[in-house]
Amino acid sequence: MFLHGVQVPKGYASIIRTLVSMKGLKLKGIKFHDCHVIMEHLLLVGINSILPKKVRATITKLCFFFKIICSEVIDLGKLLALQKEIIETLCELEMYFPPSFSDIIVYLTLHMVRETQLCGPTYMRWMY
């Protein structure tokens, strides 16, 4: 498993390799900040040669959405386009993955753009 060999700088995230169970190929005891680091930085490298191109492109769009929405500086003029893009991305995820993948947490990403418009940058409100 790709994540078993990943090393990150001290204090950046948990020691990822300790969170990987090679027995069942699952992640255990993963914290929200670790999910954030995996989504924004590591997932893109891990899926590069594994998944079909269309699925890889959709997951990459999702990762870039989180990278943009969680950045310190956000261009308010581009938020409307970002809203449209995340709607399309979620529709593509529904096409590629089984219905059990889509739960209420996945759809909460639809509200993140509006929340950013009302409350400002996300990084100032999220606490890990």
C-alpha positions, 0 to 999 in steps of 0.5 A: 500500500502506497501510504505505508511507505510515506514519510512526512516532516515532523509535526506536519501530520501523524506518522502515516505508516502507523495508521495503515493496517497492512493486514486488511489494507485499511486506515485506522485511527486516522484524525481529521488533519491527517485526512486533510493532508492525504486529500490535498497532497498524498492521494494525487500521487497514490492514485496516479497509476492505479485508477482509470483516467476518468476516475483519476481526473474526478478525484483530482478535481475533488482534491484541488477543490479542497486545496483551493477552499482551504487556502489562506487567500481566496479569490471571491470572483472564482467562487461561483465557478468553484461551486459549479465545478464541485457540483459536477465533480460530485455527479461524476463521483456518483457515476464512478462509485457505488451508491453506498459511497455517497452519504451526507458527508460527501454532499456537505462539500456543496455548502463549503463555497457558500460558507466561505462567502459568508464566513471567510477563509476556511483555514481560520475556522477549522481546528484540528 
